[in-house]
Amino acid sequence: MPEQVLDTAGRESFGSRLAAAMAAVGPLCVGIDPHPALLQSWGLGDDAAGLRRFSLTVLEAVGSLAAAVKPQVALYERHGSAGMAVLEEVLAAAAQEQVLTIADAKRGDIGSTMAAYADAWLRDGSSLAADSVTLSPYLGFESLRPALDLAALNGRGVFVLALTSNPEGASVQHLGGTDSVAKRITEAAAAENRRYGDSLGSVGLVVGATVGSALSDLGMDLKAMHGPVLAPGLGAQGATPADLRKTFGPAYPQVLGTSSREILAEGPAIRGLREAAQRTLDGLRGE
Ligand SMILES: O=c1ccn([C@@H]2O[C@H](COP(=O)(O)O)[C@@H](O)[C@H]2O)c(=O)[nH]1
């Protein structure tokens, strides 16, 4: 088992909890993305009741096969307050079942507003509190400080966008060549993770499974970043577990592969969802 690391307030850090979950279960995160087309194919309404049934079914099916689940916040938000109430229930149900959560909210703003986002997603007692949240560093990595500090205080974590899985991301993230925007974000995350020594830090990055040779082209050292790497792009976006191993090389042990639509398309049967998640997990484990 990985070494247990404590955060500022003396609780087990997010990085330590995630490392333990990845060691116990494997490097799979399942995305909970209740797209309208999926709700329809599951025979559910595109409404709060449909969202609730969809999300709790996914959790029941894959909770024991996933180191974490990642609800896509936008797909709850499009239902307004009723959708956000369902998201609160899903986050609470995952916590009850001791499945780690990554709220895929991609928040980012000036520091004073960022503090409010941090309160929503990372503060004890918030109805939306998750184990971790995705953040956008477009206003500058340091603008994320309120979330970085609150996460470190509360045993929670963040995943900062570095190299996203969509082809358009390169037009911003690759700028600067060997001193690229993405490399600067990676270095800033590495600096945050120094407090955790050689253990997995609580400041992770999002790097798409689809980025090909970008890591070596841009000279990005994810191993030295010492944090978890959330890698979307498996399945529906075309990447395979073998691509992940090739793309991440020596940093592969830090990588949490995440897949949504490819697995979700096998619902609503619990068995279909579980088999799809198991196939992805086997691929990620190299079995
Ligand atoms: O670079 C990124 C960052 C986040 N995502 C999110 O991950 C899932 C992927 O869903 P699939 O159905 O497996 O394609 C989705 O919620 C995205 O918003 C990403 O794809 N790429």
PDBQT file of the ligand as one rigid body, heavy atoms in Angstrom, charges set to zero:
ROOT
HETATM    1  O1  LIG A 301      -9.510  17.437 -21.715  1.00  0.00    +0.000 OA
HETATM    2  C1  LIG A 301     -10.625  17.045 -21.330  1.00  0.00    +0.000 A 
HETATM    3  C2  LIG A 301     -11.151  17.397 -20.099  1.00  0.00    +0.000 A 
HETATM    4  C3  LIG A 301     -12.336  16.862 -19.707  1.00  0.00    +0.000 A 
HETATM    5  N1  LIG A 301     -13.036  16.033 -20.505  1.00  0.00    +0.000 N 
HETATM    6  C4  LIG A 301     -14.320  15.489 -19.994  1.00  0.00    +0.000 C 
HETATM    7  O2  LIG A 301     -14.190  14.079 -19.828  1.00  0.00    +0.000 OA
HETATM    8  C5  LIG A 301     -15.376  13.430 -20.272  1.00  0.00    +0.000 C 
HETATM    9  C6  LIG A 301     -15.045  12.544 -21.460  1.00  0.00    +0.000 C 
HETATM   10  O3  LIG A 301     -16.189  11.859 -21.886  1.00  0.00    +0.000 OA
HETATM   11  P1  LIG A 301     -16.143  10.670 -22.987  1.00  0.00    +0.000 P 
HETATM   12  O4  LIG A 301     -17.566  10.318 -23.173  1.00  0.00    +0.000 OA
HETATM   13  O5  LIG A 301     -15.351   9.543 -22.384  1.00  0.00    +0.000 OA
HETATM   14  O6  LIG A 301     -15.518  11.236 -24.205  1.00  0.00    +0.000 OA
HETATM   15  C7  LIG A 301     -16.382  14.519 -20.577  1.00  0.00    +0.000 C 
HETATM   16  O7  LIG A 301     -17.121  14.787 -19.406  1.00  0.00    +0.000 OA
HETATM   17  C8  LIG A 301     -15.513  15.720 -20.917  1.00  0.00    +0.000 C 
HETATM   18  O8  LIG A 301     -16.123  16.958 -20.644  1.00  0.00    +0.000 OA
HETATM   19  C9  LIG A 301     -12.518  15.671 -21.713  1.00  0.00    +0.000 A 
HETATM   20  O9  LIG A 301     -13.102  14.892 -22.480  1.00  0.00    +0.000 OA
HETATM   21  N2  LIG A 301     -11.316  16.195 -22.104  1.00  0.00    +0.000 N 
ENDROOT
TORSDOF 0
